[in-house]
Amino acid sequence: MDEVTAALAAVIGDRVRRERRGRGWTLDQLGEIAGVSRRAVVNVEQGSANPSVGTLLRLSDALGVGLPGLVEPPEPKRVTVTRGGQGAVLWTGEHGGRGVLVAGTGPPDVVELWDWTLGPGDRHRSEAHAAGTKELLQVQSGTVVLEAGDEVLTLGQGDALSFPGDVLHSYANTRSEPARFCLAVFEPGVGSGRHPEARHG
């Protein structure tokens, strides 16, 4: 891990540990509720691994804080600014792509705003999010191939769509030029206990 990634992993690990201890949960209990292994919880809390977005989503849902809550201070402000280049890089692709969480709201109805780039050949696969999750995407440059359930759509610059995030989905760049898109994710009822245990992202 580079220095920035390690610093983010430490922030996330500290927040997960504080939230877990605040609920009086053991590592095993959090793992069971989130649907991840005890080892995954330990790795996240120690900041010793670069967990997948899916693992972070499952942990944040189990803790009832939402994904933005893992990378932001626990005391929300009325106005929160993320300066250019300061978002939380939560995914990196094999060909230079990055998924950067740039803004978000707290529970129970969590909204996440992402800045995504996909290098030529990059693909991000996402398992189904919690029931009721919606995603909105707009391509800023290049071409993005979206698979959502059994639908496959090719989007060019300026194209936008909305789709259910509670189905298997992926974003891919099959062209020779980089692609960039913004993504908003709406996840209702975080922390309400209505989410399935095997929640993925």
N, C-alpha and C positions, 0 to 999 in steps of 0.2 A: 504494500500500500504506500502511496505517496503521502506527503505531509498533510495535504488538505483532506484526503480521504481518511487518513488516520484520525485527524482532529474531529471530523464529522462522526466517525464510528465511535469515538470516545463520548461525544455529546449524546448520541443515540443510546449508547450503553448505559450511561449515567441516568438518563431519563427512564429507561425501561426498568432499571434496578430500583429507582426511587418509587416509581408507580407500583411495582410488584410488592415491595416491602410495605408501602403505605396501605396495601390491601391485606397484608399479612399472608401473602401467598408464598409457597415454596417454589423453587425452580420447576419442580415436577408439576405442580398445580398450574402454573402459567403455561407450561408446555402443553398440558392436556387441554386446557381451555382454548388455547390458540390453535391447537392441531399441529404443533411442531415438536420436534424432539427436545429433550432436556439439553442435549449437547448444543443445539441451535440457540437456545436461550442463553446458555453459559457463554457461547462465542459472542453473541450480541452484547451481553452485559460487560464482557471483558474488552470489547472493541477489537477482538483478535481476528475477526473475519469481516468480509465485505458481503453482508447478507443480500439475498435477492429482494426485489421490491415486494414479491409475494410474501416472504417471511415477515418483512416489516409491516405489511398490511395486516397480516394475521395477528401479530403481537399488538399493534396499535388498536385494533378492533377489540381484542380480548381485554385490553386495559381501559378501553372506553375513551381514548384520547384522540383517535384519528391520526392518520399518517403525518399531517403537518405538525401535530403536537409532539412528535418525536424529535423534530429538528428545530423547534422554536422554544424560547423560554416558556416555562409553565404559566407565567402570569401574562395573559394576553393584553395587548394595548388596543385602544380604539383604532389607531392607525398604525399599521406595521409596514415598513418599507424594506424591500429587498433590492439593494443596489445592483446594477448590472455586474454580472460575473460573480455574485455572492450567493446564488441559489445553491440548494443542496443537491449534489450530483449523486443520484441514487441508482443509476444504471449506466454502464459503459458497454459499448458494442465492440465486437472484434475488429471492426473496420473504421473506428474513429467516432462512432455515434455516442450520444449522451442523452440521458433523461434527467432533466434538472427540475426539481420542485422549486418553484419561485414564489409561490404564495399559497395560503390556505386558511381555512376557518376552523374553529373548534367544534366539538360535538354539541348537540347530537346530529345535526345535519351538516356533514363535512363537505366542503368544496375545495378541490385541489386545482391549482393552475400550474401546468407544466410547460417547459420549453424543451422540445425534442429535436435532436438532429440524428440522422441515420446516414452513415457512410455507405458507399456503394457495396451492396451485399449484406448490409446489416439487417437483422430481424429481431424484434422483441416479441416474445410470446408471453401471453398473460392468461392464467387460468381464470375461471369465472369469479367475479367479485361477489359481494353479498347481494341478496335479492333486492331489487329496486335501484341498483346503481346505474347511473346514466353517464355516458361520456360524449363530449362534443369536441370535434377536431377540425382545425383549419390548416391547410397546407400553405406555408409561406413561400417555399421555393422547392423546386424539384418535383418528384413524383413519389407518392406513398401508396402502397398496396395494403389495404385493410381487409383482414378476414375477421368476421364476426359471426360466430355460429357457422351456418352453412353458406353465408354470403361472402363473396369476394368482390371488392370494389377497388378500382384504380382512380386515384385522385391527383389532379394536377394543381399547379399554383393557383391560389384563390379559392379552390374548391373547399367546401365544408360539409360536414354531416354530423348527425347525432345517432347514437346507437346504444343498445343495452349493454352495460358492462358486466352483467351477471351471466354472460355466456363466454365460452372460450373465445379469445380474440388475439390478434397479432397485428403489428405494424411492420412493414418491410420496405426496403428500397432495393428494387431489382434493376435499377438503372446504373449508369456509369458516373453520374454526378451526385453529389451529396443532396440530401433532402432535409427540409426543416419544417416542423409543424408545431402549433400550439395545441394543447390539450387541456380541457377542463373536465374534471371528474366530480360528480355529485353522488355522495353516498349517504343515504338517509338512515337515521336511527342508530348511529354508532354508540355503543355502550348501553344499548337498550336490552341486550340479552337475546335479541331476536335473530341474531346471525347464526348460521350453521357453524358447528365446530370446525369443520374442514374447509375453512374459508381460504381462498387463494387470490393472488394478485400478480 
